[in-house]
Amino acid sequence: MLTLIAPAKINLYLEIVGDRPDGFHELVMILQNIALNDRLTLDFSDSPQHQVICDHAQLRDPAENLVYKAATLMAQTFPTAFGKYGGVLIRLEKNIPIAAGLAGGSTDAAATLVGINLLWHLGLTQPELEALAAQLGSDIPFCVAGGTAIATGRGEKLDVITSPPSLWVVLAKHDQLAVSTPWAYKTYRQQFSETYLDDPEQVPARAARLHSGPLVSAIAQGDSQQLAEHLYNDLEKVVLPAHPQVQKLRDAFAQAGAIATMMSGSGPTVFALCESEFQAQDLKRTVAAQMHDPELGFWITHLSSQGVHLAL
Ligand code: C5P
């Protein structure tokens, strides 16, 4: 039996650069692991089928669960190993909020690929696992690689960079609010497609601009003030106007003295960066008291340089 830790991510930077022939968007991002994680245990099953056990009501349907899709992909790609070892029993302990912009489903899928690789003694390399991960979703290769990375293409092309200083993070999300990622990108296209690059040849220049820009240098130098000033997320332009409560939350974090605050991915989770755990606790208390909303969930965690890994 194996136990894997599957950490969430936040986006320190998300720029939508253009359309792609496959219907997705050309992105330039910085993805960053945080310590908040799900736990998966993988074991051989008595059944010839994969089984996923999860107590989260919204994840009971296997067809909707990326863990099941990842296990199915492994069975299809490695039929000999599947024939030899049979189905995998996967227990998923869910701690990362779902449909939250934190890659919760993606990191569970990444852990499933990593775990089955070990369980079936497949000997796949990290690039091979990342290639399988890209078949399941755009940010799943990052969850395999972990740490801090510049992601381009659909989000699957990674350039791992040095992780920033271990800042503390307060996450907040309205319980009943979920933002559909396809909706966010579709709405962005409707409103901002005139800003898209016409020429795909110009895309690498955008990635190079980020690479040599102030955010990456702030990360490299561990300059948290500079880092905070250059966080960016294009999807805020569509999600914040559609969900004023997310804007309100972001404003509350800014007023309460966070180093920086921003929506993660397609939202609706808002994160705020702090120098210490004490400051994070204080920030949470202040914002919770100000918002006075029983539907608002808070999590305190910190930046992490580790992607999916085996539990010790
Ligand atoms: O790849 P993933 O399943 O995470 O993508 C979810 C949705 O987000 C896609 O169906 C698409 O609508 C949108 N998306 C996009 N461009 C990307 C990544 C995601 O338009 N690069």
Residues whose N, C-alpha, C, O or C-beta is under 5 A from the ligand:
A	BS01	C5P	G23 F24 H25 E26 L27 L136 G137 S138 D139 G153 R154 G155 T181 P182 Y185
